[in-house]
Amino acid sequence: MAERAEMKVDGQAPRQRFLVVYDYGQGGVWAFIWAQSADDIRQRFRDLEVVNTLPSWLAGDELARTEQTMTFDIDDVKPDDWIARMLRPG
């Protein structure tokens, strides 16, 4: 990705938006996660890969839909979010 979007939360280090994918073998589920670092994502979630380059197919309406429906805050994952199943125990 050329530039990472940044979000500032009072009293915390700035967060960046990271593109991630869960590859289930016959395809993948793509999402964005707001986090302080890619390492934070790797430590907290199993089976998610942080992707540094936006795939060419993820553009236009598909990108907008992914941004609107598949964007999560690393510290605010709801139990019914699909991404909650990727959380490491503990």
Residue pairs with C-beta under 8 A, 6 or more apart in sequence:
1 19
1 52
1 53
1 54
4 16
4 17
4 18
5 16
5 17
6 14
6 15
6 16
6 17
7 14
7 15
7 16
7 17
7 34
8 14
8 15
9 15
12 36
13 36
14 36
15 34
15 35
15 36
15 73
15 74
16 34
16 35
16 36
16 37
17 32
17 33
17 34
17 71
18 32
18 33
18 34
18 35
18 38
18 41
18 50
18 51
19 30
19 31
19 32
19 50
19 51
19 52
19 54
19 58
20 30
20 31
20 32
20 33
20 41
20 45
20 48
20 49
20 50
20 51
21 28
21 29
21 30
21 31
21 48
21 49
21 51
22 28
22 29
22 31
22 47
22 48
22 49
22 86
23 47
23 49
29 70
29 82
30 58
30 66
30 70
31 66
31 70
31 71
31 72
31 83
32 66
32 67
32 70
32 71
32 72
33 41
33 45
33 48
33 71
33 72
33 73
33 74
33 83
34 71
34 72
34 73
34 74
35 41
35 74
36 74
38 50
40 74
41 48
41 50
41 74
42 48
42 50
43 88
44 74
44 87
44 88
45 83
45 86
45 87
45 88
46 86
46 87
46 88
47 86
48 83
48 86
54 63
58 66
72 81
72 83
77 83
77 84
77 87
78 84
